[in-house]
Amino acid sequence: MTDHQPEEKTSFIAEARRAQILKAAIDTLDEIGFSNVSLAKIAKKAGISTALISYHFKDKNDLMDHALFALVQESTAYVLNKTQTSASPLDRLRAYITASLAYQGTHPKQYAALLEIVFHSRTPDNVPYYKIDDDEEEPVAAELRSILQEGQAAGQFGSFNVSVMVNVIRGAIGEFLFNQHAAAHLDLETYTNELLAIVENAVRVR
């Protein structure tokens, strides 16, 4: 047991340092945007040297990729934790919408950083991340699809195109913070309640 302690301590310190760097990267993205971000500015925000960031991440692109992965993991876990503890498809749908909007409202920096990376990062082949054709559906989109399909199978939801409904609901959720005019004139609770009412009416058995 004692033999493993130095290695475990080193690993813990390294993970803590990486988490510190990722947080600084997210804060910097939120403040000045992707185009203005540099390792030097992130290092300044974290209160460390640029060389220390380079020890943990190959370059800016590598750091942005890790930040994106962490952001997606965090937001996905937040939403799925709410939906998977709900019983009926309708309860799960309500939980999905409420949790998705709640995450945006309580984590504006993280959401802004995620958008900055997705819309400005590019692959080695110069393809923007938002244009990447990924055959595997995002876990949160797959969860919403599953909820809608189960609701239809159980007779709780009416007949509609599930793919269209997934896009409509996710689009309305994403629009809250993406559309600054809407966010400025509607509080999160009002937007959430109105969207819940609209969606419940749309999926209802007729």
C-alpha positions as CSV (number, residue, x, y, z in Angstrom):
1,M,0.0,0.0,0.0
2,T,2.8,2.4,1.0
3,D,4.7,1.7,-2.3
4,H,1.8,3.1,-4.3
5,Q,1.3,6.3,-2.4
6,P,3.9,8.5,-4.2
7,E,2.5,7.5,-7.6
8,E,-1.1,8.0,-6.5
9,K,-0.2,11.4,-5.1
10,T,1.6,12.4,-8.3
11,S,-1.5,11.3,-10.3
12,F,-3.8,13.3,-8.1
13,I,-1.7,16.4,-8.3
14,A,-1.5,16.1,-12.1
15,E,-5.3,15.7,-12.4
16,A,-5.8,18.7,-10.1
17,R,-3.5,20.8,-12.3
18,R,-5.2,19.7,-15.5
19,A,-8.6,20.6,-13.9
20,Q,-7.2,24.0,-12.9
21,I,-6.0,24.6,-16.5
22,L,-9.3,23.5,-18.0
23,K,-11.2,25.9,-15.7
24,A,-8.9,28.8,-16.7
25,A,-9.4,27.9,-20.4
26,I,-13.2,27.9,-20.0
27,D,-13.1,31.3,-18.1
28,T,-10.8,32.8,-20.8
29,L,-13.0,31.5,-23.6
30,D,-16.0,33.1,-22.0
31,E,-14.2,36.4,-21.5
32,I,-12.4,37.0,-24.8
33,G,-13.6,34.3,-27.2
34,F,-11.8,31.5,-29.1
35,S,-9.9,33.7,-31.6
36,N,-8.2,35.8,-28.8
37,V,-7.3,32.8,-26.6
38,S,-3.7,31.8,-26.3
39,L,-1.8,29.5,-23.9
40,A,-0.2,32.6,-22.4
41,K,-3.5,34.2,-21.6
42,I,-4.9,31.0,-20.1
43,A,-1.7,30.6,-18.1
44,K,-2.1,34.1,-16.7
45,K,-5.7,33.4,-15.8
46,A,-4.6,30.2,-14.0
47,G,-1.7,31.9,-12.3
48,I,0.9,29.5,-13.7
49,S,3.5,29.4,-16.4
50,T,2.8,28.7,-20.1
51,A,5.4,25.9,-19.9
52,L,3.3,24.1,-17.3
53,I,0.3,24.1,-19.6
54,S,2.5,22.7,-22.4
55,Y,3.6,19.9,-20.0
56,H,0.0,18.8,-19.7
57,F,-1.4,19.6,-23.2
58,K,0.4,19.5,-26.6
59,D,-0.9,22.8,-27.8
60,K,-3.9,25.1,-27.9
61,N,-5.9,22.7,-30.1
62,D,-5.2,19.8,-27.7
63,L,-6.3,21.9,-24.7
64,M,-9.5,23.0,-26.5
65,D,-10.3,19.4,-27.4
66,H,-10.0,18.4,-23.8
67,A,-12.0,21.4,-22.6
68,L,-14.8,20.4,-25.1
69,F,-14.8,16.8,-24.0
70,A,-15.0,17.9,-20.3
71,L,-17.8,20.4,-21.0
72,V,-19.9,17.8,-23.0
73,Q,-19.3,15.2,-20.3
74,E,-20.4,17.6,-17.5
75,S,-23.6,18.8,-19.3
76,T,-24.5,15.3,-20.4
77,A,-24.2,13.9,-16.9
78,Y,-26.3,16.7,-15.5
79,V,-29.2,16.1,-17.9
80,L,-29.1,12.3,-17.9
81,N,-29.0,12.2,-14.1
82,K,-32.3,14.0,-14.1
83,T,-34.1,12.1,-16.8
84,Q,-33.0,8.6,-15.7
85,T,-34.4,9.1,-12.2
86,S,-37.9,10.0,-13.6
87,A,-40.5,7.3,-14.1
88,S,-42.9,7.8,-17.0
89,P,-41.9,9.1,-20.5
90,L,-43.8,12.4,-19.9
91,D,-41.9,12.9,-16.6
92,R,-38.6,12.1,-18.3
93,L,-39.4,14.6,-21.1
94,R,-40.2,17.3,-18.6
95,A,-37.0,16.5,-16.7
96,Y,-35.0,16.6,-19.9
97,I,-36.3,20.1,-20.9
98,T,-36.0,21.5,-17.4
99,A,-32.5,20.1,-16.7
100,S,-31.2,21.2,-20.1
101,L,-32.3,24.8,-19.6
102,A,-31.3,24.8,-15.9
103,Y,-27.7,23.7,-16.9
104,Q,-27.5,26.6,-19.4
105,G,-28.9,29.1,-16.8
106,T,-26.6,28.0,-14.0
107,H,-23.5,27.4,-16.1
108,P,-23.4,30.3,-18.6
109,K,-19.6,30.3,-18.8
110,Q,-19.4,26.6,-19.6
111,Y,-22.1,26.9,-22.3
112,A,-20.5,30.0,-23.8
113,A,-17.1,28.2,-23.9
114,L,-18.6,25.1,-25.5
115,L,-20.1,27.2,-28.3
116,E,-16.9,29.1,-28.8
117,I,-15.0,25.8,-29.3
118,V,-17.6,24.1,-31.5
119,F,-18.0,27.1,-33.8
120,H,-14.3,28.0,-34.1
121,S,-12.2,24.9,-33.7
122,R,-11.2,22.9,-36.8
123,T,-9.9,19.4,-37.5
124,P,-6.4,18.8,-38.9
125,D,-8.2,18.7,-42.3
126,N,-9.5,22.2,-41.7
127,V,-13.1,21.1,-41.2
128,P,-15.1,23.2,-38.6
129,Y,-16.2,21.1,-35.7
130,Y,-19.8,22.0,-36.2
131,K,-19.7,20.6,-39.7
132,I,-18.2,17.2,-38.7
133,D,-20.5,14.4,-39.9
134,D,-20.6,12.0,-36.9
135,D,-22.6,8.9,-37.4
136,E,-23.0,8.4,-33.6
137,E,-25.8,10.5,-32.1
138,E,-24.9,12.6,-29.1
139,P,-25.9,11.0,-25.8
140,V,-28.4,13.8,-24.9
141,A,-30.0,13.7,-28.3
142,A,-30.2,9.9,-28.1
143,E,-31.8,10.2,-24.7
144,L,-34.5,12.6,-26.0
145,R,-35.1,10.3,-29.0
146,S,-35.5,7.3,-26.6
147,I,-38.0,9.3,-24.4
148,L,-40.1,10.2,-27.3
149,Q,-40.1,6.7,-28.8
150,E,-41.0,5.1,-25.5
151,G,-43.8,7.6,-25.0
152,Q,-45.3,6.7,-28.4
153,A,-44.9,3.0,-27.7
154,A,-46.6,3.4,-24.3
155,G,-49.5,5.3,-25.9
156,Q,-48.7,8.4,-23.8
157,F,-47.5,10.4,-26.9
158,G,-49.3,10.9,-30.1
159,S,-48.2,10.3,-33.7
160,F,-45.3,12.6,-34.9
161,N,-42.0,12.3,-36.6
162,V,-39.5,11.7,-33.7
163,S,-36.5,13.1,-35.6
164,V,-38.3,16.4,-36.3
165,M,-39.5,16.6,-32.7
166,V,-35.9,16.0,-31.4
167,N,-34.7,18.9,-33.5
168,V,-37.5,21.2,-32.5
169,I,-37.0,20.6,-28.7
170,R,-33.2,20.8,-28.8
171,G,-33.4,23.8,-31.0
172,A,-35.7,25.6,-28.6
173,I,-33.4,24.7,-25.7
174,G,-30.3,25.9,-27.4
175,E,-31.9,29.1,-28.5
176,F,-32.4,30.4,-25.0
177,L,-28.8,31.5,-24.4
178,F,-27.8,31.6,-28.0
179,N,-30.4,34.3,-28.8
180,Q,-29.4,37.2,-26.6
181,H,-32.6,39.1,-27.3
182,A,-34.7,36.2,-26.0
183,A,-32.5,35.8,-22.9
184,A,-32.7,39.5,-22.2
185,H,-36.5,39.6,-22.3
186,L,-37.4,36.3,-20.8
187,D,-36.3,34.8,-17.5
188,L,-35.3,31.2,-17.3
189,E,-38.3,30.1,-15.3
190,T,-40.8,31.7,-17.7
191,Y,-39.0,30.3,-20.8
192,T,-38.9,26.8,-19.2
193,N,-42.6,26.8,-18.3
194,E,-43.7,28.1,-21.6
195,L,-41.5,25.6,-23.5
196,L,-42.8,22.7,-21.3
197,A,-46.4,23.7,-22.1
198,I,-45.7,24.0,-25.9
199,V,-43.9,20.6,-26.0
200,E,-46.5,18.8,-23.9
201,N,-49.2,20.1,-26.2
202,A,-47.3,19.0,-29.2
203,V,-46.6,15.4,-28.1
204,R,-50.1,14.9,-26.6
205,V,-52.3,12.1,-27.9
206,R,-55.1,13.6,-30.0
